[in-house]
Amino acid sequence: MDDGVENLAAHDDEAPHRPDPATEPGFDLGDAPAPAKAAAPAGYQVLARKYRPTVFEDLVGQEAMVRTLRNAFETGRVAHAFMLTGVRGVGKTTTARILARALNYEKPGVDKPTIHMDCPGVHCDAIMESRHVDVMEMDAASRTGIDDIREIIDSVRYLPVSARYKVYIIDEVHMLSKQAFNGLLKTLEEPPAHVKFIFATTEIRKVPVTVLSRCQRFDLRRLSVDELAGLLGKVSQQEHVEAEAAALKLIARAADGSARDSLSLLDRAIAHGENGVREADVRDMLGLADRARIFDLFDLLMKGDIGGALTELRAQYDVGADPAVVLSDLAELTHWLTRLKLVESASDDVAMSETERRRGAEMAKALPIRVLSRTWQMLLKGLTEVQASARPIAAAEMVLVRLAYVADGPGPEELLEQLKTAGGTGGPAPSRASAPPSDGPRAQLRAVSNIRTEPRPAPVQAAPALALSSIEDVLKLLAERREVKLKGILEAGVRVVSFEAGRIEISPLEGTPPSVASELSEALSRATGARWFVSIARGAVEPAPTLREQAKSREEAAKDRAKEDPLVKAALALFPGAEIVDVREPGLELPQGEELMPADPDDPGIDPDAFAAEYDNREPDA
């Protein structure tokens, strides 16, 4: 005998004997009481299911959709297909079931679709529990093929068994394959009178427009923090749970507009806390930092106190705050402060306490828009880095270092004022009380002409390409015609012995092919329409620098002259270790595709990533 059978038999032998009323003497089948059944313990139903809406009036924040459906049902203008879209947990599937219930609502005296369902009708319970034979739900995420849609197409011809309409609810409809969508089109456009379709999706842009055009679309909007907090308050009262208003706001904010997510978080918060739902417990559960500490951290960053900022971040991390959440809270605070500075009504945000609103008003008044904008950009970039990092706390600390150093640096207006003051006296640049380290950023003064107060004169128009009066005009023409190789050889591979209109004499360097003369002659002749003679000098040629070497010498001389300028001296003193990488005279046309660097770091002309990288490269004091 099999071991399993032996064990089972042994178990049966050891089991206590229960008399069989059919075989044991003294038992009368007619008089025997029915065997008592142990009551199965009722399983706990999570709040998201327990408080799922059953009528349109219970839907939170969807008044526009309810009003449209009410008017349509009262006038008999009920569509044959509906498309429900919105973020996760906003109520798409629940709304679909309520809509199916309204279409098939039936009770004495009611014989047509209605949204006024004051009491359960004949089919309501079965529909809401997803067990009605005439209301079929299909999950398109797991049944995506044409064969699944073909079952629907074949079944729509049959009348409903007991309800008024056969209703097909297809969830996550955007997951259907292209063939499945095409197979559904004809039936969707001209369905039988007894059939209704209800689709739900979180990715409306993935649904073909041919399907959308055949449906009545409803966008279920994301719920606000106030709406979610109100919903959570009602549920807490019905569950006889004491909940702090601040705790419910934290849960509502974390739910990000999703009613289901908020109820799930409330369920978790009730289990997490011992004496109701408290703000401190919710912060611990969600890994959130204290809002007041976020204000403190932001204040330290804006003051350039990197030591205090890193200490505060570590303190929040040690009590359970997620580094990514801390940066997200900093970004949210930056956005609120920006709105507070620009929109007066932003101070009425009920999610903020009176103390936070007062403190935020002070911060917004002190911080310019350019600083807030730059901080926002760097926090968004830093948040991505932290989320992708194997060590989030280390990545978050480096983001704070970057923020503190940028915030501590002089602003464009302040820097300009300091440079003008220092340049006017010829003395050293004044130092700030919270100046960056002495060997601070290796700033690149890309344009000396940027630092001036008078308007820049209009650029001089370049000479026409065909007026070749110098070898520089030839180089410009070659660049415009994308003769890159030939231009490079002319700059670094030959010495120009003589130049006149229509004739050039060159001396190739060692390694330069002699064919460069004929190639240059043909290129110039094609470009100008006139004959150009390019010859190679015979005999010994006096050594002379190439065009590239000459340009390099002129560039170095210009830099040396620029260093003697009082304004440039002040700038170099303000940024120790800085280099002059380019000098342009005011009024000269810039090379094609280049622009002078704007004086304001928030100007769209500067790439914020490149701007932040300048400060990432700073080194601490030795």
C-alpha positions in Angstrom: 0.0 0.0 0.0 1.2 3.5 -0.8 2.7 5.3 2.2 0.3 8.1 1.8 -2.7 5.7 2.0 -1.2 3.9 5.0 -0.7 7.2 6.8 -4.3 8.2 6.0 -5.6 4.9 7.2 -3.7 5.1 10.4 -5.0 8.7 10.9 -8.6 7.4 10.4 -8.0 4.6 12.9 -6.8 7.0 15.5 -9.7 9.4 14.9 -12.4 9.4 17.5 -15.4 7.3 16.6 -18.5 9.1 15.4 -21.7 7.1 15.2 -23.3 6.9 11.8 -27.1 7.4 12.1 -27.7 5.2 9.2 -26.0 2.1 10.7 -25.7 2.6 14.4 -28.5 1.1 16.5 -30.6 3.6 18.4 -30.6 6.2 15.7 -33.8 7.1 13.9 -33.2 8.9 10.6 -36.5 10.6 10.9 -35.9 11.9 14.4 -32.2 12.7 14.1 -31.4 16.3 14.3 -29.4 17.9 11.5 -25.7 17.7 12.3 -24.6 21.1 13.7 -22.3 23.1 11.4 -19.5 25.1 13.0 -20.0 28.8 12.1 -17.1 29.8 9.7 -15.3 32.8 11.1 -16.1 35.8 8.9 -13.0 37.0 7.1 -11.9 40.6 7.4 -12.8 42.7 4.5 -10.3 45.5 3.6 -11.6 49.0 3.7 -11.1 49.5 -0.1 -13.7 46.8 -0.7 -15.9 47.4 2.3 -16.5 51.0 1.4 -16.6 50.6 -2.4 -19.4 52.9 -3.8 -22.6 51.2 -4.9 -24.5 54.2 -6.3 -23.4 57.3 -8.2 -24.0 59.5 -5.2 -21.1 57.7 -3.4 -18.6 58.5 -6.1 -16.2 61.2 -4.7 -15.0 64.0 -7.0 -16.8 62.8 -10.2 -19.7 65.2 -10.2 -19.3 66.2 -13.9 -19.6 62.6 -15.1 -22.6 61.9 -12.8 -24.4 65.0 -14.1 -23.8 64.0 -17.7 -25.1 60.4 -17.1 -28.1 61.8 -15.1 -29.2 64.0 -18.0 -28.6 61.2 -20.6 -30.6 58.6 -18.6 -33.5 61.1 -18.0 -33.7 62.0 -21.7 -33.2 58.5 -23.0 -29.9 59.4 -24.8 -27.9 56.4 -23.4 -24.8 55.6 -25.4 -24.1 52.0 -26.5 -20.4 52.2 -25.4 -18.6 54.0 -22.7 -14.8 54.6 -22.2 -13.7 55.3 -18.6 -10.2 56.6 -18.1 -8.2 57.8 -15.1 -5.3 57.0 -12.8 -5.2 53.8 -10.8 -7.6 53.5 -7.9 -9.8 56.4 -8.9 -12.9 54.2 -9.4 -13.0 53.1 -13.0 -14.1 49.4 -12.4 -16.5 50.5 -9.6 -18.1 53.1 -11.9 -18.4 50.5 -14.6 -20.3 48.2 -12.3 -22.5 51.0 -11.0 -23.2 51.9 -14.6 -24.1 48.3 -15.5 -26.4 48.3 -12.4 -28.1 51.5 -13.6 -28.6 50.1 -17.1 -30.3 47.0 -15.7 -32.0 48.5 -12.6 -35.3 46.9 -12.1 -37.9 47.1 -9.3 -41.7 47.4 -9.1 -42.6 50.6 -10.9 -39.2 51.1 -12.6 -38.8 49.6 -16.1 -36.1 51.7 -17.7 -32.4 52.6 -17.0 -32.0 55.1 -14.2 -29.3 56.5 -11.9 -31.7 56.9 -9.0 -31.1 53.6 -7.2 -32.4 54.3 -3.7 -32.7 50.6 -2.8 -31.2 47.4 -4.3 -33.1 46.2 -7.4 -33.6 42.7 -8.8 -30.1 42.4 -10.3 -28.1 44.9 -8.2 -26.4 42.5 -5.7 -25.4 40.0 -8.4 -24.0 42.8 -10.6 -22.0 44.5 -7.8 -20.6 41.1 -6.8 -19.6 40.4 -10.4 -21.7 37.2 -10.6 -24.5 38.2 -12.9 -24.9 36.0 -16.0 -25.7 39.0 -18.3 -22.9 41.3 -17.0 -19.6 39.9 -18.2 -16.3 41.3 -17.0 -13.1 40.6 -18.9 -9.5 41.6 -17.9 -7.8 42.6 -21.1 -4.4 42.4 -19.3 -4.7 38.6 -19.3 -7.0 38.0 -22.3 -5.5 40.1 -25.1 -6.0 38.1 -28.2 -8.4 38.0 -31.1 -9.8 34.6 -29.8 -11.0 36.3 -26.6 -12.8 39.0 -28.5 -14.3 36.5 -30.9 -16.1 34.9 -28.0 -17.7 38.3 -27.3 -18.6 38.9 -31.0 -20.2 35.4 -31.2 -22.2 35.9 -28.0 -23.6 39.4 -28.6 -26.3 38.0 -31.0 -28.1 36.3 -28.1 -30.6 38.1 -25.9 -29.9 38.6 -22.2 -31.1 35.8 -19.9 -32.8 37.9 -17.3 -31.6 41.5 -17.3 -32.5 44.3 -19.7 -29.1 44.5 -21.3 -26.1 42.3 -21.8 -23.2 44.4 -20.6 -19.6 43.7 -21.4 -17.1 45.3 -19.0 -13.5 45.2 -20.4 -10.9 46.4 -17.9 -7.4 47.6 -19.0 -8.7 47.7 -22.6 -5.5 49.3 -23.9 -3.8 45.9 -23.4 -5.8 44.3 -26.3 -3.8 43.4 -29.3 -4.1 45.2 -32.6 -6.0 42.3 -34.1 -8.4 42.2 -31.2 -9.2 45.9 -31.5 -9.8 45.5 -35.3 -12.1 42.5 -34.6 -14.1 44.5 -32.1 -14.6 47.6 -34.3 -17.6 46.5 -36.4 -19.5 45.1 -33.4 -18.7 48.2 -31.4 -20.0 50.6 -34.0 -23.3 48.8 -34.6 -24.1 46.5 -31.7 -27.5 44.9 -31.1 -29.9 47.0 -29.1 -29.7 44.7 -26.1 -25.8 45.1 -25.8 -23.8 47.8 -24.0 -20.0 48.0 -23.8 -18.1 49.6 -20.9 -14.3 50.0 -21.2 -11.8 51.1 -18.5 -8.2 52.0 -19.0 -5.3 53.9 -17.4 -3.5 54.4 -20.7 -6.0 56.2 -22.9 -3.3 57.2 -25.5 -2.7 53.5 -26.2 -6.3 53.0 -27.3 -6.8 53.4 -31.1 -8.7 56.5 -32.1 -11.0 54.3 -34.2 -12.2 52.7 -30.9 -12.4 56.0 -29.0 -14.5 57.6 -31.7 -17.1 54.9 -31.1 -17.4 55.4 -27.4 -18.7 58.1 -25.0 -15.6 59.0 -23.0 -15.5 60.0 -19.4 -12.3 61.1 -17.7 -12.4 60.3 -14.0 -10.3 63.0 -12.4 -7.7 62.6 -9.8 -9.0 63.3 -6.3 -7.7 66.3 -4.4 -6.1 66.0 -0.9 -9.1 67.7 0.6 -11.5 65.2 -1.0 -9.5 62.2 0.0 -9.0 63.5 3.6 -12.8 64.0 3.8 -13.4 60.4 2.6 -10.9 59.0 5.1 -12.5 61.0 7.9 -15.9 59.5 7.1 -14.5 56.0 7.0 -12.6 56.5 10.2 -15.8 57.5 12.0 -17.7 54.5 10.6 -14.9 52.2 11.8 -14.9 53.9 15.2 -11.2 54.8 14.8 -9.9 58.1 16.2 -7.8 59.7 13.6 -5.9 63.0 13.6 -6.7 65.4 10.8 -3.0 65.9 10.0 -2.5 62.1 9.8 -5.3 61.8 7.3 -3.8 64.6 5.2 -0.5 62.8 5.1 -2.3 59.6 3.9 -4.3 61.6 1.3 -1.1 63.3 0.0 0.7 59.9 -0.2 -2.2 58.4 -2.1 -1.6 60.8 -5.0 -5.3 61.1 -6.0 -6.3 57.5 -5.7 -9.2 56.6 -3.5 -8.3 52.9 -3.3 -4.7 53.7 -2.4 -5.8 56.1 0.4 -8.1 53.5 1.9 -5.4 50.8 1.7 -3.0 53.2 3.5 -5.7 54.0 6.1 -6.1 50.2 6.7 -2.4 49.9 7.2 -2.3 53.0 9.5 -5.0 51.6 11.7 -3.1 48.3 12.1 0.2 50.2 12.6 -1.1 52.5 15.4 -2.1 51.4 18.9 -4.3 54.3 19.9 -5.9 55.4 16.6 -4.2 57.0 13.6 -1.6 59.5 14.7 0.5 61.8 12.6 3.8 60.6 14.0 2.8 57.0 13.4 1.8 57.7 9.8 5.1 59.4 9.2 7.0 56.4 10.5 4.9 54.1 8.5 5.3 56.0 5.2 9.0 56.8 5.8 8.2 60.6 5.7 10.3 63.3 7.3 8.7 65.7 9.7 7.4 68.7 7.7 9.0 71.2 10.1 12.4 69.4 9.6 12.0 69.7 5.8 11.7 73.4 6.3 14.8 73.3 8.5 16.7 71.4 5.9 15.7 73.7 3.1 16.7 76.7 5.1 20.1 75.2 5.7 20.6 74.5 2.0 19.6 78.1 1.0 22.1 79.5 3.6 24.9 77.3 2.1 25.4 75.5 5.5 26.3 72.1 4.0 27.6 70.7 7.3 24.2 71.4 9.0 22.3 70.1 6.0 24.1 66.8 5.9 23.7 66.4 9.7 20.0 67.1 9.4 19.6 64.6 6.5 21.4 61.9 8.4 19.2 62.6 11.5 16.0 62.2 9.3 17.4 59.1 7.7 18.2 57.5 11.1 14.6 57.8 12.2 13.3 56.1 9.1 13.0 58.8 6.4 13.5 57.6 2.8 16.2 59.7 1.1 14.2 59.8 -2.1 11.1 61.0 -0.1 13.1 63.7 1.5 14.2 65.1 -1.9 10.7 64.8 -3.1 9.5 66.8 -0.1 12.2 69.4 -0.8 11.0 69.6 -4.4 7.4 70.0 -3.3 8.4 72.7 -0.9 10.3 74.5 -3.7 7.3 74.4 -5.9 5.0 75.7 -3.2 7.4 78.5 -2.3 7.5 79.5 -6.0 3.7 79.6 -6.3 3.6 81.5 -3.0 5.9 84.1 -4.5 3.8 84.4 -7.7 0.3 83.5 -6.7 -1.2 85.1 -3.7 -3.9 82.5 -3.2 -1.2 79.8 -2.7 -0.9 80.8 0.9 -4.4 79.4 1.5 -3.2 75.8 1.1 -5.1 73.8 3.7 -2.4 71.1 3.6 -0.1 73.5 5.4 -0.4 74.5 9.0 -0.5 78.1 10.1 3.1 77.9 11.3 4.2 76.5 7.9 2.4 79.1 6.0 4.0 81.9 8.0 7.4 80.4 7.6 6.9 79.7 3.9 5.9 83.4 3.4 9.2 84.5 4.9 11.2 82.1 2.8 9.4 83.1 -0.4 10.0 86.8 0.3 13.7 86.2 0.8 14.4 83.9 -2.1 14.4 85.2 -5.8 12.7 83.2 -8.5 16.0 82.4 -10.2 17.2 80.5 -7.0 13.9 78.6 -6.7 13.9 77.7 -10.3 17.5 76.5 -10.2 16.8 74.5 -7.0 13.8 72.9 -8.6 15.8 71.7 -11.6 18.6 70.3 -9.5 16.2 68.5 -7.2 14.4 66.8 -10.1 17.7 65.6 -11.5 19.0 64.6 -8.1 15.8 62.6 -7.4 16.4 60.5 -10.5 20.0 59.8 -9.3 18.9 58.8 -5.9 16.2 56.4 -7.2 18.7 54.7 -9.5 21.6 54.6 -6.9 22.6 51.5 -5.0 23.3 53.7 -2.0 20.4 56.3 -1.9 21.6 58.1 1.2 25.0 58.7 -0.3 23.5 60.0 -3.6 21.1 62.2 -1.6 24.0 63.7 0.3 25.8 64.5 -2.9 22.7 66.2 -4.2 22.6 68.4 -1.1 26.2 69.3 -1.5 25.5 70.5 -5.0 22.5 72.5 -3.9 24.3 74.1 -0.9 27.3 75.1 -3.0 25.1 76.6 -5.8 22.9 78.4 -3.3 26.0 79.8 -1.5 27.5 81.2 -4.7 26.9 84.8 -5.6 23.9 85.6 -7.7 24.4 87.2 -11.2 23.2 90.6 -10.0 25.4 90.5 -6.9 28.4 89.2 -8.9 28.0 91.9 -11.5 27.9 94.6 -8.7 31.0 93.2 -7.1 32.9 93.1 -10.4 31.9 96.6 -11.2 32.9 97.8 -7.8 36.2 96.0 -7.9 36.9 97.0 -11.5 36.3 100.6 -10.8 38.8 100.8 -8.0 41.3 98.3 -9.4 41.5 96.6 -6.1 40.7 93.0 -5.2 37.1 91.8 -5.3 35.1 92.0 -2.1 34.6 88.7 -0.2 31.2 87.5 0.9 30.5 86.4 4.5 29.4 83.0 3.2 31.7 82.9 0.2 32.6 79.6 -1.5 35.9 77.8 -0.7 39.0 79.7 -1.7 39.7 77.3 -4.5 36.1 77.3 -5.5 34.5 76.6 -9.0 36.8 76.7 -12.0 34.5 79.2 -13.6 35.0 79.7 -17.3 34.8 83.3 -18.4 33.6 82.5 -21.9 33.0 86.1 -22.9 34.7 89.1 -21.5 32.2 91.4 -23.4 29.4 89.8 -21.3 30.2 92.0 -18.3 29.3 95.5 -19.3 26.5 97.9 -18.7 26.1 99.7 -22.0 24.1 98.0 -24.8 26.1 95.8 -27.2 26.4 97.4 -30.6 24.7 95.6 -33.5 26.9 92.9 -35.0 28.8 93.8 -38.2 27.4 92.1 -41.2 29.8 89.5 -42.6 31.2 90.0 -46.1 29.6 88.0 -48.8 31.1 84.5 -49.2 32.2 85.2 -52.8 34.3 88.3 -51.9 37.5 86.4 -51.1 39.9 89.1 -50.2 42.0 87.2 -47.7 42.9 83.6 -46.7 40.4 84.0 -43.8 37.6 84.5 -46.3 38.7 81.3 -48.0 38.5 79.4 -44.7 35.1 80.7 -44.0 33.9 79.7 -47.5 35.2 76.2 -47.0 33.4 75.9 -43.7 30.1 77.1 -45.2 30.4 74.5 -48.0 31.4 71.8 -45.5 34.8 71.2 -47.0 36.0 70.2 -43.6 39.0 68.1 -44.6 40.3 70.6 -47.1 39.8 73.4 -44.5 41.8 71.5 -41.9 44.7 70.9 -44.3 44.8 74.6 -45.3 44.9 75.6 -41.6 47.5 73.2 -40.3 49.1 71.4 -43.2 50.4 74.3 -45.4 52.1 77.7 -45.1 50.5 80.4 -47.2 53.3 82.1 -49.1 51.2 84.7 -51.0 47.6 85.5 -51.6 45.8 87.7 -54.2 42.5 87.5 -55.9 42.4 84.4 -58.1 45.9 83.2 -57.1 47.3 81.5 -54.0 50.8 80.2 -53.4 51.3 77.6 -50.7 54.1 75.5 -49.2 52.9 72.1 -48.0 54.4 70.8 -44.7 56.0 67.3 -44.6 53.3 64.7 -44.8 50.8 66.9 -46.6 49.9 65.5 -50.1 50.8 67.7 -53.1 47.3 67.2 -54.5 46.0 69.8 -52.0 46.8 72.5 -54.5 44.6 71.1 -57.3 41.8 70.2 -54.8 41.8 73.7 -53.4 41.8 75.2 -56.9 38.8 73.1 -58.0 36.8 73.8 -54.8 37.3 77.6 -55.1 36.5 77.6 -58.8 33.2 75.7 -58.2 32.2 78.0 -55.3 33.0 81.3 -57.0 32.4 80.6 -60.6 35.8 82.1 -61.4 39.2 80.5 -62.1 41.5 80.2 -59.1 45.2 79.2 -59.5 46.8 77.5 -56.5 50.5 76.7 -56.9 53.2 75.2 -54.8 56.2 77.4 -54.1 59.4 76.3 -55.6 62.8 76.4 -53.9 63.4 77.2 -50.3 60.7 79.0 -48.4 61.3 81.1 -45.3 59.9 79.3 -42.2 56.6 80.8 -41.1 53.8 79.6 -38.8 50.7 77.9 -40.2 47.3 79.6 -40.1 46.4 77.6 -37.0 49.6 78.6 -35.3 49.0 82.2 -36.1 45.4 82.0 -34.7 46.8 80.4 -31.5 49.3 83.2 -31.1 46.6 85.9 -31.6 44.4 84.1 -29.1 47.1 84.0 -26.4 47.9 87.6 -27.0 44.2 88.5 -26.6 44.1 86.6 -23.3 47.2 88.4 -22.0 45.6 91.8 -22.9 42.4 90.7 -21.2 44.2 89.8 -18.0 45.3 93.4 -17.7 41.7 94.7 -17.7 40.6 95.8 -14.2 37.2 94.2 -14.5 38.8 90.8 -15.6 41.3 91.1 -12.7 38.4 91.4 -10.3 36.6 88.4 -11.8 39.7 86.2 -11.6 40.3 87.3 -7.9 36.7 86.4 -7.1 37.0 82.9 -8.6 40.5 81.6 -7.8 41.7 79.1 -10.3 39.4 80.4 -13.0 40.7 80.5 -16.6 40.0 82.7 -19.6 39.1 80.3 -22.4 37.9 82.7 -25.0 38.0 86.5 -25.7 35.6 88.2 -28.2 35.6 91.9 -29.0 32.3 93.7 -28.7 30.5 94.1 -32.0 32.1 91.2 -33.8 29.9 88.6 -35.3 29.9 85.3 -33.3 30.7 82.0 -35.1 27.6 80.4 -36.5 25.7 78.4 -33.9 27.3 80.0 -30.9 25.9 82.6 -28.5 27.3 84.6 -25.6 26.7 83.0 -22.3 23.8 84.8 -20.6 24.6 86.5 -17.3 21.6 84.9 -15.5 22.1 81.2 -14.7 18.3 80.8 -15.0 18.3 82.0 -18.6 17.1 79.2 -21.0 20.4 79.6 -22.9 22.2 77.6 -20.2 21.8 73.9 -19.8 21.0 73.4 -16.1 22.8 70.0 -16.1 26.0 71.6 -17.4 25.5 74.6 -15.0 25.2 72.2 -12.0 28.2 70.2 -13.2 30.3 73.3 -12.8 29.6 73.3 -9.1 29.9 69.5 -8.8 33.5 69.8 -9.7 34.4 72.2 -6.8 36.9 70.9 -4.3 36.8 71.5 -0.5 39.3 73.6 1.3 42.7 71.9 1.7 
